[in-house]
Structures are given as structure tokens and as C-alpha cells.
């Protein structure tokens, strides 16, 4: 028999009293976004298999609010790139990224997505950060499901603490301009 422990999410900083709670809008939105990410898996090889294991009941990625995988970029806010990305796939990956609604985040899962891995050849993209900005890198070849979960937790921390105005800042627009994204 197993004992299930219920985890209660901590409330953001704010003022509370009998029957009310007040906080700033950024913290409330960050809390909601953090626990309702819709990932789009862009899996091409062995890292995709490890991601499938992460979604299994043994590791249960759903407990992090990621029950629903999205296979449409317009309905996703987290792009998870897993595996070897050929240079010919670079423009397609960038197009998928552009089609995602703001705010959007990216995780590069595994050595191949992060740096090209062992494939130092003319046809393999040496890191997806050459075509799209990356928020979190998950190392490994392939990374264990625990490492992928750790990457998800890092993304959740980023999402929770991100200001609602960051995406409209000149710095963010300049970053996208470096990738040729308007």
C-alpha cells in the first residue's frame, strides 16, 4: 500500500486576512503559468524516447501541470527540442518557434540539441541556439528522466519569476532580432 502525500502550492507573497488575499498581478500570473505549461515535443531521436519515459506513470510529468502535450505550435508555450537536429531542419524549427504564442519558452534536451553532441558533421546543427533562443539546457546523452524533470522545474522557476513586461522589453526584441525573428 502506498501513501500519497498531497502537495500544496505556496501562495505568492502578498497581504492576506480573513476572506481575502492580495498580491501583485505578475506573481499571480506567474503562479498560474508555472503550473499549466503546454509543451510541444520536437523529438527526433533517443532523447525523445527518454521523454516518453518521463511521461510514463513511473515518473509522471503530469504532476508538474504538464498533462497535455500539444502537437500544434499555436497551442503550446513550451518547446522541448530533443535529439539530433539536422541543418535542414533549422528553418522548420525556427518556424515552429515563431508560430508559438507569446510568452514561449524553450528547453534543449540532450547533448545533440544543446551542442550537436557526438555528431560534429556538416549536416548537424551544432546547437539549436543557432536558430532559436534557448531558456534551459538539459545535459546528457540521452538524459535520464530525472534530468528532464529537473529541466522542467528550472523552466517552472523561470516562468514563475518572469515579469509580464519582459517579453516587450527592448532587450528581448533585440534577442529575437539576432535570430532574424520579428
C-alpha positions in Angstrom: 0.0 0.0 0.0 1.4 3.4 -0.9 0.8 6.6 0.9 0.1 9.6 -1.3 1.3 12.9 0.0 -0.7 15.9 -1.1 1.5 18.9 -2.1 0.0 22.3 -1.7 1.5 25.1 -3.8 2.8 28.0 -1.8 0.9 31.3 -2.3 2.9 34.2 -3.8 4.0 37.0 -1.5 1.1 39.3 -0.6 -1.2 40.6 2.1 -3.9 38.2 3.5 -6.6 38.3 6.0 -9.9 36.7 6.7 -11.6 36.1 3.4 -9.1 37.9 1.2 -5.6 37.6 -0.4 -3.9 40.4 -2.4 -0.7 40.2 -4.4 0.7 41.8 -7.5 -0.5 40.7 -10.9 2.9 39.4 -12.1 3.1 36.9 -9.2 -0.4 35.7 -9.7 0.0 35.2 -13.4 3.4 33.6 -12.9 1.9 31.1 -10.5 -0.8 30.2 -12.9 1.6 29.8 -15.9 4.1 27.8 -13.9 1.6 25.1 -13.2 -0.1 25.0 -16.6 2.6 24.7 -19.3 1.6 23.1 -22.6 4.7 21.5 -24.1 5.3 20.8 -27.8 7.8 17.9 -28.0 10.1 18.2 -31.0 11.7 14.8 -30.7 14.0 13.3 -33.3 16.0 10.5 -31.7 16.9 8.8 -28.4 16.2 11.8 -26.2 12.6 11.6 -27.4 12.4 8.0 -26.0 13.7 9.3 -22.6 11.0 12.0 -22.8 8.4 9.3 -23.4 9.6 7.5 -20.2 9.3 10.8 -18.4 5.6 11.0 -19.4 5.1 7.4 -18.1 3.3 6.7 -14.8 6.6 5.9 -13.1 7.9 9.4 -13.5 4.6 11.2 -14.0 5.4 14.5 -15.6 1.7 15.3 -15.2 2.3 16.2 -11.6 4.1 19.3 -12.8 1.0 20.6 -14.7 2.1 19.1 -18.0 -0.6 16.6 -18.6 -1.5 17.9 -22.0 1.1 17.6 -24.8 0.4 19.9 -27.7 1.4 19.0 -31.2 0.3 22.3 -32.6 2.6 25.2 -32.1 -0.3 27.7 -31.8 -1.5 25.9 -28.7 1.9 25.4 -27.0 4.0 27.7 -24.8 7.0 25.4 -24.1 9.1 24.0 -27.0 11.0 20.9 -25.9 13.7 20.1 -28.6 15.1 16.6 -28.1 17.6 14.9 -30.2 19.7 15.5 -33.3 18.6 18.4 -35.4 19.9 18.5 -39.0 20.8 21.8 -40.5 17.9 21.4 -43.0 15.5 21.2 -40.0 16.8 24.6 -38.6 14.4 26.8 -40.6 11.5 24.5 -39.7 12.4 24.6 -36.0 12.5 28.4 -36.2 9.1 28.5 -38.0 7.6 26.3 -35.3 9.0 28.7 -32.6 7.6 31.7 -34.4 4.2 30.1 -34.7 4.0 29.7 -30.9 2.1 32.3 -28.9 3.9 34.6 -26.5 5.1 34.0 -23.9 7.0 31.0 -25.0 9.9 29.1 -23.6 12.4 26.6 -25.0 14.2 23.6 -23.5 17.1 21.9 -25.3 17.1 18.3 -24.1 20.3 16.3 -24.5 23.7 16.9 -25.9 22.6 16.9 -29.6 20.0 19.6 -29.2 22.4 21.6 -27.0 25.6 21.3 -28.9 25.3 18.8 -31.8 26.5 16.0 -29.5 28.9 13.5 -31.0 27.8 14.5 -34.5 30.4 17.1 -35.5 29.5 16.9 -39.1 28.4 19.2 -41.9 24.8 18.2 -41.7 24.1 18.5 -38.0 23.2 21.8 -36.3 25.7 22.4 -33.6 23.1 23.5 -31.0 19.6 24.8 -31.5 20.6 28.1 -30.0 22.0 29.0 -33.5 18.4 29.3 -34.8 16.2 30.0 -31.7 16.8 31.3 -28.2 17.0 28.6 -25.5 16.0 29.1 -21.9 17.1 25.8 -20.3 19.7 23.2 -21.4 19.3 19.6 -20.1 22.7 17.8 -20.4 23.1 14.1 -21.1 23.3 11.6 -23.9 20.5 10.8 -23.5 19.5 12.5 -20.3 17.7 10.4 -17.7 14.0 11.2 -17.0 15.1 12.7 -13.7 17.3 15.2 -15.6 14.4 16.1 -17.9 12.2 16.7 -14.8 14.9 18.9 -13.3 14.9 20.9 -16.6 11.1 21.3 -16.3 11.5 22.5 -12.7 14.0 25.1 -13.9 11.6 26.3 -16.6 8.8 26.5 -14.0 11.1 28.7 -11.8 11.8 30.9 -14.8 8.1 31.2 -15.7 7.1 31.8 -12.1 9.6 34.7 -11.6 9.4 36.3 -15.1 7.9 39.7 -15.3 4.9 40.2 -17.6 6.7 43.1 -19.2 9.9 41.2 -20.1 8.6 40.0 -23.4 8.0 43.5 -24.5 11.4 44.9 -23.4 13.9 46.2 -25.9 16.4 43.6 -24.8 14.0 40.7 -25.7 13.2 42.3 -29.1 17.0 42.7 -29.7 17.5 39.0 -28.8 14.8 37.9 -31.3 16.3 40.2 -34.0 19.7 38.3 -33.6 17.8 35.2 -34.8 16.0 37.1 -37.6 12.7 36.8 -35.8 10.4 39.8 -35.6 
